[in-house]
Every structure is written in C-alpha cells, then in structure tokens.
Amino acid sequence: MAGKFKYRLEKVLAMRQKREETLKQELSDAQRIEKRAREQLDELLAQQTLGMRNLGSNLQAGSGAQVQASNDYLNALKDKVAVQEKFWKGHRDAMSAADERYRKAQRDLEIVKKHKEKSRERWQEEEKRLEGIRSDEMASNMFQAKLRRQLADDEETAAYEEAREKALQAQQDAEAMLAESSWMQGFLSTAAAEAERIGRQNAS
C-alpha cells in the first residue's frame, strides 16, 4: 500500500513562508507610511504654491507689511518642505528596500515550492514503479500457486492412473492364471482318461 508523501525540507518551506508573510506585512506598513509622508509633502507644496500666489498679490497691492509677512511665511514653509521632502525620501527608500526584501523572499519561497512539487512528482513516479513491481509479484505468486495446484492435480491423476493400470494388469494376470489352470485341469483329465483306456486294453 502506498505511503504518504513527506517532504524532507518541510521546515525550510514553513520558515520561508513565514518570512514571506512577515516581509509582506513590513512592505505594506512601509507603503502606508510612505504614502502618508508623500501626502503631507503634497500638502506643504500646495501651501507653498498658495503662498507664492499671495505674495504676488501683495506685491501688486504694494502692501509692504503683507509682503514681509508672506516672505516670512514662505521661508518657514520652505524649511518645512525641505524637512518633509527628506522625510518622504527616507521612507520611499525604506519602502523600496522592503519591496526588494519581499520580492527576494517570494523568489526564495517559490524555489522551495517548486522543489517540493518536483520531489512529489518523483515520489509519485517511484510509487507507480513500486506498485508495478508489487502487481507483478502478486501476479507471479498467483501463477506459481496455480502451477503448484496443477502439478499436484497432475501428480494425483498420474498416481491414480498408475494404480488403475496396476489393478488392470493384476486382473489380467489373474485371468491368465485361471485360464492356464483350466487348461491344465483339462489336460490332466484327458491324460487320465487315456491312461485308463490304455490300461483296459492291456488287461484284455
């Protein structure tokens, strides 16, 4: 009876599956953080664009105080944009690294999965081969058993025929002896009668 397939690297496969799942979650977290950092940068860039428009309006209006306030606001915003851009780029790089680790983990996992499948196929082929051998052995055993029964039957038949032949020969021998005995008795009777006749003639 065929056994159950057991993969010798099952623990390695489980470890790589777990690592792939962990790195997938890490990539998801890195993507979420990068997206939020980019959204915050886009908000600051939008504020910067709006501030530039306000500065242009103040310049046209000739309001010195408003122009100064706009400049101060834009300078402060510029620093925030620089900081946020650096923050976003850092998380973008972290996301790229997480993506690369995840893709490598996927490749590593796929290698073991394919190896397991190949191992299963080789095991199935070997099981088929062994099953064929077992079937051949079973057929051979059945044939040998049938042959032994046939030989036993033949021997029994031969013994019966031999006994029958001996009995027939014994019967024939007995009949021959009986016939010979009858002939001998007839011969003796004839001889006795002849001797008696001769004796009577001599007496006359």
C-alpha positions as CSV (number, residue, x, y, z in Angstrom):
1,M,0.0,0.0,0.0
2,A,1.4,3.4,-1.0
3,G,2.5,5.7,1.9
4,K,2.0,9.4,2.3
5,F,4.4,11.8,0.7
6,K,6.7,13.5,3.2
7,Y,8.8,16.5,2.1
8,R,12.2,16.5,3.8
9,L,12.5,20.3,3.6
10,E,9.1,21.0,5.1
11,K,10.6,23.0,7.9
12,V,12.6,25.1,5.5
13,L,9.4,25.7,3.5
14,A,7.5,26.7,6.6
15,M,10.3,29.2,7.6
16,R,10.3,30.8,4.1
17,Q,6.5,31.0,4.1
18,K,6.6,32.8,7.5
19,R,9.4,35.1,6.3
20,E,7.5,35.9,3.1
21,E,4.3,36.8,5.2
22,T,6.3,38.9,7.6
23,L,8.1,40.9,4.8
24,K,4.8,41.3,3.0
25,Q,3.4,43.0,6.2
26,E,6.5,45.1,6.5
27,L,6.2,46.2,2.9
28,S,2.5,47.1,3.5
29,D,3.5,49.2,6.5
30,A,6.3,50.9,4.6
31,Q,3.9,51.7,1.7
32,R,1.4,53.1,4.1
33,I,4.0,55.4,5.8
34,E,5.5,56.5,2.5
35,K,2.0,57.3,1.2
36,R,1.2,59.4,4.3
37,A,4.6,61.2,4.1
38,R,4.0,62.0,0.4
39,E,0.5,63.3,1.1
40,Q,2.0,65.6,3.8
41,L,4.6,66.8,1.4
42,D,2.0,67.5,-1.2
43,E,0.0,69.5,1.3
44,L,3.1,71.6,2.1
45,L,3.8,72.1,-1.6
46,A,0.2,73.1,-2.2
47,Q,0.5,75.7,0.7
48,Q,3.8,76.9,-0.8
49,T,2.1,77.4,-4.2
50,L,-0.7,79.3,-2.5
51,G,1.8,81.4,-0.5
52,M,3.6,82.3,-3.7
53,R,0.3,83.5,-5.2
54,N,-0.5,85.5,-2.1
55,L,3.0,87.1,-2.3
56,G,2.4,88.1,-5.9
57,S,-1.0,89.6,-5.0
58,N,0.6,91.6,-2.1
59,L,3.4,92.8,-4.3
60,Q,0.8,94.1,-6.8
61,A,-1.1,95.7,-4.0
62,G,2.1,97.4,-2.8
63,S,1.5,96.4,0.8
64,G,4.9,96.2,2.4
65,A,3.8,94.6,5.7
66,Q,1.8,91.9,3.8
67,V,4.8,91.3,1.5
68,Q,7.1,90.8,4.5
69,A,4.6,88.5,6.2
70,S,4.3,86.5,3.0
71,N,8.1,86.2,2.7
72,D,8.4,85.1,6.3
73,Y,5.7,82.6,5.8
74,L,7.3,81.2,2.6
75,N,10.7,81.0,4.2
76,A,9.3,79.0,7.1
77,L,7.3,76.9,4.7
78,K,10.4,76.3,2.6
79,D,12.2,74.8,5.6
80,K,9.2,72.6,6.4
81,V,9.0,71.4,2.7
82,A,12.8,70.6,2.8
83,V,12.4,68.6,6.0
84,Q,9.3,66.8,4.8
85,E,10.8,66.0,1.5
86,K,13.8,64.5,3.2
87,F,11.5,62.5,5.5
88,W,9.5,61.3,2.5
89,K,12.6,60.3,0.5
90,G,13.8,58.3,3.5
91,H,10.5,56.4,3.7
92,R,10.5,56.0,-0.1
93,D,13.9,54.4,0.1
94,A,12.8,52.2,3.0
95,M,9.7,51.2,1.0
96,S,12.0,50.2,-1.9
97,A,14.2,48.2,0.3
98,A,11.2,46.5,1.9
99,D,9.9,45.7,-1.6
100,E,13.2,44.2,-2.6
101,R,13.3,42.1,0.5
102,Y,9.8,40.9,-0.1
103,R,10.4,40.1,-3.7
104,K,13.5,38.1,-2.7
105,A,11.5,36.2,-0.1
106,Q,8.9,35.4,-2.8
107,R,11.6,34.1,-5.1
108,D,13.2,32.0,-2.3
109,L,9.8,30.6,-1.3
110,E,8.9,29.8,-4.9
111,I,12.2,27.9,-5.3
112,V,11.3,25.6,-2.3
113,K,7.7,25.2,-3.6
114,K,9.0,24.1,-7.0
115,H,11.4,21.8,-5.3
116,K,8.7,20.3,-3.2
117,E,6.5,19.8,-6.3
118,K,9.4,18.1,-8.2
119,S,10.0,15.9,-5.2
120,R,6.3,15.0,-5.1
121,E,6.4,14.1,-8.8
122,R,9.5,11.9,-8.4
123,W,7.9,10.2,-5.3
124,Q,4.7,9.5,-7.3
125,E,6.7,8.1,-10.2
126,E,8.6,5.8,-7.8
127,E,5.3,4.8,-6.1
128,K,4.0,3.8,-9.6
129,R,7.1,1.8,-10.3
130,L,6.9,0.0,-6.9
131,E,3.2,-0.6,-7.4
132,G,4.0,-2.2,-10.8
133,I,6.6,-4.4,-9.1
134,R,4.1,-5.3,-6.4
135,S,1.5,-6.1,-9.0
136,D,4.0,-8.2,-11.0
137,E,5.0,-10.1,-7.8
138,M,1.3,-10.7,-6.9
139,A,0.6,-12.0,-10.4
140,S,3.7,-14.2,-10.3
141,N,2.7,-15.6,-6.9
142,M,-0.8,-16.3,-8.1
143,F,0.7,-18.0,-11.2
144,Q,3.1,-20.1,-9.1
145,A,0.2,-21.1,-6.7
146,K,-1.9,-22.1,-9.7
147,L,1.0,-24.0,-11.2
148,R,1.6,-25.8,-7.9
149,R,-2.1,-26.8,-7.7
150,Q,-1.9,-28.0,-11.3
151,L,1.2,-30.1,-10.6
152,A,-0.4,-31.5,-7.5
153,D,-3.5,-32.4,-9.6
154,D,-1.3,-33.9,-12.3
155,E,0.6,-36.0,-9.8
156,E,-2.6,-37.2,-8.2
157,T,-4.0,-38.1,-11.6
158,A,-0.8,-39.9,-12.6
159,A,-0.9,-41.8,-9.3
160,Y,-4.5,-42.8,-9.9
161,E,-3.7,-43.9,-13.5
162,E,-0.7,-45.9,-12.3
163,A,-2.8,-47.6,-9.6
164,R,-5.5,-48.3,-12.1
165,E,-3.0,-49.7,-14.6
166,K,-1.6,-52.0,-11.9
167,A,-5.0,-53.2,-10.9
168,L,-5.9,-53.9,-14.5
169,Q,-2.6,-55.8,-15.0
170,A,-3.3,-57.8,-11.8
171,Q,-6.7,-58.7,-13.1
172,Q,-5.3,-59.7,-16.5
173,D,-2.6,-61.8,-14.8
174,A,-5.3,-63.5,-12.6
175,E,-7.4,-64.2,-15.6
176,A,-4.4,-65.7,-17.5
177,M,-3.5,-67.8,-14.5
178,L,-7.1,-69.0,-14.2
179,A,-7.2,-69.9,-17.9
180,E,-3.9,-71.7,-17.6
181,S,-5.3,-73.6,-14.6
182,S,-8.4,-74.6,-16.5
183,W,-6.3,-75.8,-19.4
184,M,-4.1,-77.8,-17.1
185,Q,-7.1,-79.4,-15.5
186,G,-8.5,-80.4,-18.9
187,F,-5.1,-81.8,-19.9
188,L,-4.8,-83.8,-16.8
189,S,-8.4,-85.2,-17.2
190,T,-7.7,-86.1,-20.8
191,A,-4.4,-87.8,-19.8
192,A,-6.1,-89.7,-17.0
193,A,-8.8,-90.9,-19.4
194,E,-6.2,-92.0,-21.9
195,A,-4.2,-93.8,-19.3
196,E,-7.4,-95.6,-18.1
197,R,-8.2,-96.6,-21.7
198,I,-4.8,-98.0,-22.3
199,G,-4.9,-99.9,-19.1
200,R,-8.2,-101.5,-20.1
201,Q,-6.7,-102.6,-23.4
202,N,-3.7,-104.1,-21.8
203,A,-6.0,-106.0,-19.4
204,S,-7.9,-107.6,-22.3
